[in-house]
Amino acid sequence: MQNEPKRWQASIWIGEKADQPVTVYGESLPKLRAAARDWLRENKPLFFGNAPPGYEITRRANYAYSDGTTVTPFYDEPLAEGWYWAQGSLDYWDRPKVLEDFDNVVSHFVERWMIPEKGPDYQEVAIVEGNLQLHLIKTVRRETAQLYVNDLLQRGWYVIALDCEGTTTEHNMHVVNRRTVFVLGHPEENASYIESDPRSRRYEQSYYP
């Protein structure tokens, strides 16, 4: 409903280069997903994605319909008629994969690749009087890429603990390759979370020597 708080938002990137955002809103993450489903089913764009070109942090996912004769925006050869999706990061894209129909396209995007963000009516429900309330955390995730963690903090996640991981030398005399692990929490169940791309580590290394 229009009067519901816009606590969460997500962008569906459309246009020939998937560089034009359409923003949907929801009071909760389930309602945000429902709003995205409704918009996609009503408008049925022939090409769209979860992030704009040049987005460095999260793995991008693009979706396109092929008529069997023309080149799709993310592949330089004509594909058989049907719906496809491809994932990538900046200049690297995997080979497109087939999706059965547009309903599968919508579900695939909304459930796996849509990127929720804090909306204009967002409230810090998990923080009371400046303190994080762990009993309000419903989803937990571990992440090592600092650049990716910083991005997630803008999307409603919190750092709830720090851990470390590494390997030991022979006879367990020393710990080597030790790195910090950020334990992240989110106040809603089944919070959307896109796997970080191992190739994004090059950005982490650039910004965090």
C-alpha positions in Angstrom: 0.0 0.0 0.0 1.1 3.5 -0.7 0.9 4.7 2.9 3.1 1.9 4.2 6.5 2.9 5.5 9.3 2.7 2.9 11.7 1.0 5.2 13.5 -1.0 2.5 14.1 -0.2 -1.2 15.7 -1.9 -4.2 16.6 -0.8 -7.7 15.8 -2.7 -10.9 18.2 -1.4 -13.5 16.7 -1.2 -17.0 17.5 0.3 -20.4 19.9 -0.7 -23.2 22.8 -0.6 -20.8 20.9 -1.4 -17.6 21.8 2.0 -16.3 18.3 3.4 -15.5 17.0 2.6 -12.0 13.5 1.8 -11.1 13.1 1.8 -7.3 10.6 -0.3 -5.4 9.8 -0.1 -1.7 8.6 -2.2 1.1 7.9 -2.1 4.8 9.6 -5.4 5.2 11.9 -7.6 3.1 9.0 -9.9 2.1 6.9 -6.9 1.0 9.9 -5.4 -0.9 10.2 -8.7 -2.8 6.5 -8.6 -3.5 6.8 -5.1 -4.9 9.6 -6.1 -7.1 7.7 -9.1 -8.4 4.6 -6.9 -9.1 6.6 -4.3 -11.0 8.5 -6.9 -13.1 5.3 -8.8 -14.0 3.5 -5.6 -15.0 6.3 -4.1 -17.1 8.2 -7.2 -18.2 11.5 -5.4 -19.3 13.4 -7.4 -21.9 16.7 -6.5 -20.3 17.4 -5.6 -16.7 19.9 -6.2 -13.9 20.5 -5.8 -10.1 23.2 -3.1 -10.3 24.5 -0.4 -12.7 27.5 -0.8 -15.0 30.8 -0.3 -13.1 29.4 -1.4 -9.8 32.4 -2.9 -8.1 31.3 -4.5 -4.9 28.5 -6.9 -5.4 28.4 -9.5 -8.1 26.1 -8.2 -10.9 23.3 -10.3 -12.5 21.7 -9.3 -15.7 18.6 -10.8 -17.4 17.7 -10.6 -21.1 15.3 -12.1 -23.6 16.7 -13.3 -26.9 14.6 -13.5 -30.0 17.1 -15.9 -31.5 18.6 -13.5 -34.1 20.0 -10.5 -32.3 22.9 -10.2 -29.9 22.0 -9.8 -26.2 23.6 -7.0 -24.2 25.8 -9.4 -22.2 26.9 -11.9 -24.9 28.5 -11.2 -28.3 26.8 -14.1 -30.1 23.1 -14.6 -30.9 21.4 -17.0 -28.5 18.5 -19.4 -29.1 15.1 -17.8 -28.4 14.3 -17.6 -24.7 15.2 -15.9 -21.4 18.8 -15.9 -20.1 20.7 -14.6 -17.1 24.4 -14.0 -16.6 26.5 -13.0 -13.6 29.7 -11.0 -13.6 31.8 -8.3 -12.1 32.9 -5.3 -14.1 34.7 -6.6 -17.2 34.1 -10.4 -16.5 30.9 -12.1 -17.3 30.0 -15.8 -17.2 28.3 -17.5 -20.1 24.6 -16.9 -20.1 22.4 -19.6 -18.6 18.8 -20.4 -19.7 15.8 -19.7 -17.5 12.6 -21.5 -18.4 10.2 -18.6 -18.6 9.6 -15.0 -17.3 8.1 -16.3 -14.0 11.4 -18.1 -13.4 13.3 -14.9 -14.3 11.3 -12.9 -11.7 11.8 -15.5 -9.0 15.5 -15.9 -9.7 16.1 -12.2 -9.5 13.9 -11.4 -6.5 15.0 -14.4 -4.4 18.7 -14.5 -5.3 20.0 -11.3 -6.8 18.0 -8.3 -5.8 19.9 -5.9 -3.6 17.9 -4.5 -0.7 18.9 -1.1 0.7 17.8 1.1 3.5 14.8 3.1 2.4 13.7 6.7 3.3 11.7 5.4 6.3 14.4 3.0 7.6 14.7 2.7 11.4 17.4 1.1 13.4 15.2 -1.5 15.0 18.1 -3.6 16.3 19.7 -0.7 18.2 18.1 0.5 21.4 19.7 3.4 23.3 22.9 3.0 21.3 23.3 -0.7 22.0 22.9 -3.6 19.5 20.2 -6.0 20.7 21.5 -9.4 19.7 18.1 -11.1 20.4 16.7 -9.0 17.5 19.1 -10.5 15.0 17.4 -13.0 12.8 20.0 -13.8 10.1 23.8 -14.3 10.6 26.5 -14.4 8.0 30.4 -14.5 8.0 32.4 -12.4 5.6 36.1 -11.7 5.1 36.2 -9.0 2.4 36.3 -5.6 4.2 35.1 -3.7 1.1 32.1 -5.9 0.8 31.3 -5.6 4.6 31.3 -1.8 4.3 28.7 -2.2 1.5 26.5 -4.5 3.6 26.6 -2.1 6.5 24.7 0.3 4.2 22.1 -2.3 3.5 20.8 -3.0 7.1 23.5 -5.5 8.3 25.5 -5.1 11.5 28.9 -6.3 12.6 28.0 -8.4 15.7 31.4 -10.0 16.3 34.9 -10.5 15.0 36.6 -13.8 14.5 39.6 -15.0 12.6 40.6 -18.0 10.5 43.8 -19.4 9.1 45.9 -22.5 8.7 48.5 -24.1 10.8 52.0 -25.2 9.9 53.1 -28.8 10.3 52.8 -30.1 13.8 50.5 -27.1 14.6 53.4 -25.0 15.7 52.3 -21.7 14.1 49.2 -20.1 12.6 49.7 -18.8 9.1 47.5 -16.9 6.5 45.5 -15.5 9.4 42.7 -13.1 8.5 39.8 -11.3 10.2 36.3 -12.7 9.8 33.4 -10.3 10.3 30.3 -11.9 11.7 27.3 -10.0 10.3 23.7 -9.9 11.6 20.4 -8.7 10.1 17.2 -8.0 11.9 15.0 -9.8 9.4 14.8 -13.5 8.6 16.1 -14.8 5.3 17.7 -11.4 4.5 18.8 -11.2 0.9 22.5 -11.7 0.7 24.5 -12.1 -2.5 27.7 -14.1 -2.3 30.8 -11.9 -2.6 32.8 -12.5 -5.7 36.3 -13.9 -5.1 37.5 -11.6 -7.9 36.4 -8.7 -5.8 39.3 -9.4 -3.5 41.5 -7.4 -5.8 39.5 -4.3 -4.8 39.9 -5.2 -1.1 43.6 -5.5 -1.7 43.7 -2.1 -3.5 41.9 -0.3 -0.7 43.1 -2.3 2.3 46.8 -3.2 1.9 
